[in-house]
Amino acid sequence: PVIIAGTPGTFTHAGTENLLALVSAMAKQYHHPLAIHLDHHTKFDDIAQKVRSGVRSVMIDASHLPFAQNISRVKEVVDFCHRFDVSVEAELGQLGGQEDDVQVNEADAFYTNPAQAREFAEATGIDSLAVAIGTAHGMYASAPALDFSRLENIRQWVNLPLVLHGASGLSTKDIQQTIKLGICKINVATELKNAFSQALKNYLTEHPEATDPRDYLQSAKSAMRDVVSKVIADCGCEGRT
């Protein structure tokens, strides 16, 4: 199963209707479970418009707000989305790094509080919870020290699927350990972009005469596909529905 997640910038670039039509066509062609998901969306009106267009999975990110305001903003989205049978993810705690236009300095990042996570989940009615346990958006200069004991405590307090953002560059061992402790959805973006862009640069360096996108994009897409295949294998999702 694959979830294709798009930030607000992704949807602006490609167009909501275009993305939904493409994903729908791919799902019919390949006969695999496939969903498109709103990642790190912050504006209610934007989410509502995309849900009405057919999106069925949403992340409302109000993690930058104080706890009570985070609850209020998320609950508003949950109440709306559940009328359309749309799944809602929200984040408690805050990851460092940059995602789309949102930049969080490492000094401002903070981990998820397990007891607070239960209150948050019960007050909002969310369907899944994104947790902060030491990952960050972007690639790592050195291997991150993930707080597995915190994740285990969150799992004991919260009976919801847990989500791990910032998984680009994590070791297979760390990914599999987080899954054992309750992570049900893994977000990978930077690693895909890096593979695509590096393969494209390499091809154009080796073939400076290339002008046909069908040629030079093929190697880039292949490199990105290899990373996706590895992540799916690392998560133990190969051949599963």
C-alpha positions in Angstrom: 0.0 0.0 0.0 1.2 3.5 -0.8 0.2 6.9 0.5 1.2 9.8 -1.8 1.5 12.9 0.4 1.5 16.4 -0.8 2.2 19.7 1.1 0.3 22.8 0.3 3.1 23.8 -2.1 2.8 20.5 -3.9 -0.9 21.0 -4.6 -0.4 24.6 -5.7 2.3 23.5 -8.1 0.5 20.6 -9.7 -3.1 21.5 -9.1 -5.5 19.6 -6.8 -7.8 18.3 -9.6 -4.8 17.2 -11.7 -3.2 15.3 -8.8 -6.5 13.6 -7.8 -7.1 12.5 -11.4 -3.6 11.2 -11.8 -3.7 9.1 -8.6 -7.2 7.8 -9.5 -5.9 6.6 -12.9 -2.8 5.0 -11.3 -4.9 3.1 -8.8 -7.1 1.7 -11.5 -4.1 0.8 -13.7 -2.0 -1.0 -11.0 -4.7 -2.4 -8.8 -2.8 -1.6 -5.6 -4.1 0.3 -2.5 -3.2 4.0 -3.2 -4.3 7.2 -1.5 -3.4 10.8 -1.7 -2.9 12.7 1.6 -2.7 16.3 2.6 0.6 16.7 4.4 1.2 19.6 6.8 -1.8 21.6 5.8 -2.6 24.5 8.2 -5.6 26.3 6.8 -9.2 25.1 7.4 -10.6 26.6 4.1 -7.8 25.0 2.1 -8.4 21.6 3.6 -12.2 21.9 3.2 -11.8 22.8 -0.5 -9.6 19.7 -1.1 -11.9 17.4 0.8 -14.8 18.5 -1.2 -12.7 17.8 -4.3 -12.2 14.2 -3.2 -9.2 14.0 -0.9 -9.9 11.3 1.8 -6.8 11.7 4.1 -5.7 14.9 5.8 -3.0 16.1 8.2 -3.9 19.3 9.9 -0.7 20.7 11.4 -1.3 23.1 14.3 1.7 21.9 16.3 3.2 25.4 16.3 0.3 26.6 18.4 -0.1 26.4 22.2 -1.6 23.2 23.4 -5.2 24.5 23.8 -5.2 26.3 20.5 -3.7 23.2 18.8 -6.7 21.2 20.1 -9.2 23.8 19.0 -7.8 24.1 15.5 -7.5 20.3 15.0 -11.0 19.6 16.4 -12.5 22.0 13.9 -10.9 20.1 11.0 -11.9 16.7 12.5 -15.5 17.7 12.9 -15.7 18.8 9.3 -13.7 15.9 7.8 -15.5 13.2 9.6 -18.8 14.3 7.9 -17.1 13.2 4.7 -15.6 10.0 6.1 -12.1 11.6 5.8 -9.3 10.4 8.0 -7.4 13.1 10.0 -3.9 13.1 11.3 -2.5 15.8 13.6 0.8 16.4 15.3 1.7 16.9 19.0 5.3 18.1 19.6 7.3 19.7 16.8 10.0 18.5 14.5 13.0 20.6 13.6 13.9 21.3 10.0 12.0 22.7 7.0 8.9 21.3 5.4 7.5 23.4 2.5 7.4 27.0 3.8 7.5 26.0 7.4 10.9 26.3 9.1 11.4 25.1 12.7 14.7 25.9 14.3 16.2 23.0 16.4 16.0 25.2 19.5 12.2 25.5 19.0 11.6 21.8 18.4 10.1 19.7 21.2 9.2 16.1 21.9 5.7 14.7 22.3 4.5 14.4 25.9 2.9 10.9 26.4 0.3 11.9 28.9 -0.6 15.1 27.0 -0.9 12.9 23.9 -3.8 11.0 25.4 -5.6 14.2 26.3 -5.0 15.6 22.8 -6.3 12.5 21.1 -9.4 12.3 23.2 -10.2 16.0 22.9 -9.8 16.2 19.1 -11.1 12.8 17.9 -8.2 12.4 15.5 -7.6 9.1 13.6 -3.8 9.1 13.8 -1.2 11.0 15.8 2.2 12.3 14.4 4.8 12.2 17.2 8.1 13.9 17.8 10.7 11.5 19.1 13.9 12.9 17.7 13.4 12.9 13.9 13.6 16.1 11.8 12.6 17.2 8.3 15.4 17.0 5.8 18.6 14.8 5.8 20.7 14.3 8.9 24.3 15.4 9.2 24.7 12.4 11.6 22.5 9.6 12.8 19.7 10.9 15.0 19.2 9.5 18.5 15.6 8.4 18.5 13.8 8.3 21.9 12.3 4.8 21.7 11.3 4.8 25.3 9.2 7.9 24.8 7.6 6.2 21.7 6.8 3.2 23.9 5.2 5.4 26.5 3.1 7.2 23.9 1.9 3.8 22.7 0.8 2.9 26.2 -1.1 6.2 26.6 -2.6 6.5 23.1 -4.7 3.8 21.3 -4.3 5.3 17.8 -2.1 4.6 14.8 1.1 6.6 15.3 2.9 8.5 12.5 6.7 9.2 12.1 7.7 12.3 10.1 11.2 13.0 9.0 12.2 9.4 8.2 14.6 10.3 5.4 18.0 8.9 6.2 17.0 6.7 9.1 18.6 3.3 9.3 16.5 0.2 8.5 17.0 -0.9 12.1 15.6 2.3 13.5 12.6 2.3 11.1 11.8 -1.3 12.0 12.1 -0.6 15.7 9.7 2.3 15.5 7.2 0.1 13.8 7.5 -2.5 16.6 6.7 0.2 19.0 3.6 1.5 17.3 4.5 3.5 14.2 2.0 2.7 11.4 2.8 5.4 8.9 6.3 6.5 7.8 6.9 9.8 6.0 9.8 10.0 3.5 10.3 13.0 1.2 13.8 14.5 1.2 15.4 11.1 0.4 13.2 10.8 -2.7 14.0 14.3 -3.9 17.7 13.8 -3.4 17.8 10.6 -5.3 15.8 12.1 -8.2 17.9 15.3 -8.4 21.2 13.6 -8.1 20.4 11.0 -10.8 19.2 13.9 -13.1 22.4 15.8 -12.5 24.5 12.8 -13.2 22.7 12.0 -16.5 23.0 15.6 -17.8 26.7 15.7 -16.8 27.3 12.4 -18.7 25.0 13.4 -21.6 25.4 17.2 -22.1 23.8 16.9 -25.5 20.5 15.5 -24.0 17.4 17.6 -24.7 14.5 15.1 -24.5 12.9 15.0 -21.0 11.8 11.4 -21.8 15.4 10.4 -21.7 16.9 12.4 -18.9 13.9 12.1 -16.6 13.9 8.3 -16.9 17.1 7.8 -14.8 15.8 10.3 -12.2 12.5 8.4 -11.9 14.2 5.1 -11.7 16.5 6.3 -8.9 13.5 7.6 -6.9 11.6 4.4 -7.5 14.5 2.4 -6.1 14.4 4.4 -2.9 10.6 4.0 -2.6 11.0 0.2 -3.1 13.6 0.1 -0.3 11.5 2.0 2.1 8.5 -0.2 1.4 10.7 -3.3 2.0 12.2 -1.7 5.2 8.6 -1.2 6.5 7.7 -4.8 5.8 4.9 -3.7 3.4 6.0 -5.6 0.3 3.1 -7.7 -1.2 0.7 -6.6 1.5 -2.7 -5.0 1.1 
